[in-house]
Amino acid sequence: MRRAETLEEIVKRRLLYWPSSEIYGGVGGFYDYGPLGVQLRRNIVEKWRKVFVLPYQDLIIEVETPIIMPEPVFKASGHLDHFTDYLVTCTKCGRKYRADHLVEEELAKRGLKISTEGMSASDLERLISEHKIVCPHCGGPLGRVETFNLLFKTTIGPYSENAGYLRPETAQGMFVAFPRLAEYVGRRHPFGVAQIGRVARNEISPRGGLMRLREFTQMEIELFFDPQNPKCPYFAEVESFEIPIVPEEFVAKGQTEPVYLTAREVVERGHANEWMAFFMALAAKFLKELGVPIERQKFLGKLPHERAHYSAKSYDQMVLTERFGWVEVSGHAYRTDYDLSGHSKFSGREMYLEKRLSTPKEVEVVRLYPNPNAIRERYGDKIGEVIKAIKEHEGRVIEAFNRGMSEVALGEYVISRDMVYIKLEKRKTDLEKFIPHVVEPSFGLDRIMYVVLESAVVEEEGRVYLRLPPDIAPVKACILPIVKRADYVEIGRTLWRSLARQGFVVLYEDEGTIGSRYASCDEIGTPLAVTIDEKTPVDGTVTIRDRDTKRQVRVKLGDVVTFVSMVAGGASFDDAARALGAAPVQ
């Protein structure tokens, strides 16, 4: 546990993150992030966008939707019925526990390793009874195992009946916005929607620091495609990349060690379609570029009883950590048309894309036409608004009247049967509507931040530092006058301002020995340290030191911004030095 313990010391000392509401005793599952933590998270997000979104912006668009959504959204999505965990309460002291976790932990203390994933309430009650599991706090007996919904409930506005919920995933905002987004992209396919934002889950007993939070950040993509043509146009980019995968059939036999298959082999063997394999390959490369070796990653197949209610196939991207063992950092789900069909049914809005047929065909379509006279008679000057509402909810109106209803409410307007004409028409068309299927890669930023930090910890020859990739390091360079002399300070602060104006996060420090300041910069993962010394006022040069090797080169002051920019952009220290003709410091 040495690496994890060292990281914990750095986190506390450098204020990367800490329990929220600390002065009031804290609240489980909520964390604050300090200046370095905020910058590291921001850099990981931008790295994710550069890997998953920006290279494919001809297909993937970005949106931002609210974290609070009305109750019908979660009825349609299935979260009100299925987004639950099992809860058990001590009948003596009243403490509450997540039942499956409690059973696993208590049996593990007795040397019994068991997985409770997918077990029912009765299964958990049986294990509690058979193994005489009691409250870990007071030793009291445990009550019945109950289901507990993880949605945070609130009210929207002053009316208590107007219920809303904090979203447990960013996905539903994208599904609800699908009609507008489909229109925006011209109903072309495939197309994807990306979103980065906060979500909330009312966990029963969150523990493990950043591993299980009640509020956290997700980075998600919903990729909409024709289920009859699941081809990914970018698949050739990753088809030879090896993915460490534990397919479902391996999991069913109790095998947990991954096999290394190329993305092409994953598809050919039926473990995933091209879109899933594409995103899984990108996810493995993404974590590798963040400093997590492929050997410490695997994609674990989920058995049918282990999957989320919306998923027909799922893989969890797992990373091996020293402190927590294997932890999930991203989920890759094939959601079929579950969400769009559910929202279409509940809202009455069509959720479709279009594909062109090779041969036109004759189809019967139900068309709805407003009756202006009847609408004007009831709503007068608001006729335009009413007709717009009818058009926007055409499917819902048709379905309601076909079921024999005499009227249907559309917001503040009530539409009666005499206000519309419903006709069955035949027409020829070379377009066919279809509800697309969805592949979703979903990443947890907070967990990724932890595994990146733990992977970056290096202890060598009494030296401790974070070997963070330069593009995600929270601070790109430290500016260090070798001594606190007026001319050195002036040069250092001017250089600091030059780098800051270029958008780099840099630190200036002129207190303490140069060795202690190097160590301080290394500890937070700063890739470069720039030193102003006795030569600087004479010849206008500074030394730049590499964090990992401690090698130094001499660079002109006017080249420092370029040097930092090159390293932050992915160039090695040696490549940047050669490109600028920097001389090694002996």
C-alpha positions, 0 to 999 in steps of 0.5 A: 500500500506504499504508493496509495499511502504516499498519494494520500499524504500528497493529497492532504499536503497539497490540498488536491481534494478533501471531504466537503462541509468539513467544518460541520463534520462532513457528509459522506459522498461529497468532496471539494477540489482544491486549486490543483485538483480543479486544474487536473480535472479540467485537463483530463476533461479536455484530454477526453474531448481531444480523444473522443469528440474533436477528431470526430466532430463531423459525427459527434456534437456537444450539448449541455442539459440541466441536472434537474429534470421532471418526474416523467423523464425518469418514469419513461427511462425506467429509473423510478422502477429500476434504479435501486440498491438493497438496504438493510437496517439494524433493528437495535441501533438503526444504522443502515447499510447497503445489503450486498456490500455488507454481506460481501464485507462480513463474509470476506472477514471470515475468508469467504469470497462471494459476489452478490452482484445480481442477487435478489433481496431474498438471496441476501436475506438468506445469506444474512440468516445462514451466516448469522451476519449482524450489525458491525457497529453494535452487534444487533440483528438486521431487519428485512432487506428492502429496495432503496431508490437512488434518485435525489428527489426535489420539487420544481417551483412552489408546488409539492406535487411538481416533483423533479429529480437530480439526474443520475446520468447525463444521458437522459438530457440527451435522449429528451433533446433527441428530436431537436438534435436529430433535426439539427443534424438533418436526421443523418446517421450515425451521429453522436451527442457528447455531454460533460456534467454533474450527476447525483446518486443518493448512495446508501453508504458511500465509502472509499473516497472518490470511488463512490460519491453522491455527486460526481462528474460524468463524460458521456457519449450517446451514439445513435446508429441504424441497427441494420448497419452498425458500421463505424466509419472510423473503425480502421483507426483502431481495428489492430489495437489490442483490447484486454477483454473478459467476454461474458462467457468467460465471466459465466465460468468464473474467469476474470483474467482478460484475453488480448484481442484486437478490436477487429477480433472482438467484433468478429467473435461477436463480443461487441459491434463495431461501435462498442469495440471502437469506443472500448479501444479509444477508452483503453488508449485514453487511459494509457495516455493518462499513465495507466498501463494496458496491463492494469486495465480490462473490460469486464463483460456483464452477465444479463442479471448484472446489467443496468435495466436499459442495457442489452450488452455491457462492459465495465472498463476496470483499472487495478489500483493498489488501494481499492483493487479493480475499480470501474472507470467507464461503462460501455453499454449497448442501450438498443432503442430502450430510452428513445422508445420509452420517451416516445411512448411517454411524451407522444413525440416521435424519436426517429432518424431517416434512411433512403431506400434504394426503391421507393415504396407505398406506405400508409401514414396517419396524418393530423391536420388542425381544424382552424375554425374549432381552434379559433372558436375556443382559443381566439388569438392564440390559434397559432400557439395551439396549432404549433403545440398540436404539430409538436405533439402530433404522435401523442394527439393521434395516439390519444384519440385513437384510444378513444379519448375525447380530449388531450392536454398539451401544456395549458391547452386542451385539445378536443377531438373536433379541433383536429382531422385525422386521416389515413393516407397512402403515398410513395416515399424513398425515405424510411423512418426508424428509431436508432439504437444507441451505444454509450461510453460513459466515464466517471471523471472522479474515479479516473482522477484517482487512478491517474494520481495513484498511477503517477506516484513515483518513489526513487532514491528518496525522491517522491513525485507525480509522473503525470503526463505533461498535457494533464499536469495541473501546473505546466512550469515552475519559475524559480529565481535561484536566489531572491535578488531584485533583478532575478525576481523581475526577470522571473515575474516577467517570464511568469506573466508571459506564460500566463498570458499564453494560457499556461498555469504556472507557479512562481516561487522565490523562497527556500532553497532551490533543491526544496523548490524543485522537490515541491514542483516535482511533488505536484507533477510539474513537468518543467522547472525554469531557473533564473541564475547568474547567467540570465542577466548577462546572456538572456538564458535560463535553465529548464529542468526535466521533472523525470530525468532531472536533466537540464538544458540552457534556453534563451528567454525568448524560447521558454514559452515555445519550449513549454508549449511543445512539452505541454503539447506532447513533445518529449523534453529531448525533442523540444531541446533539440528543436530549439538548439538548447545546450545541455547543462553539465 
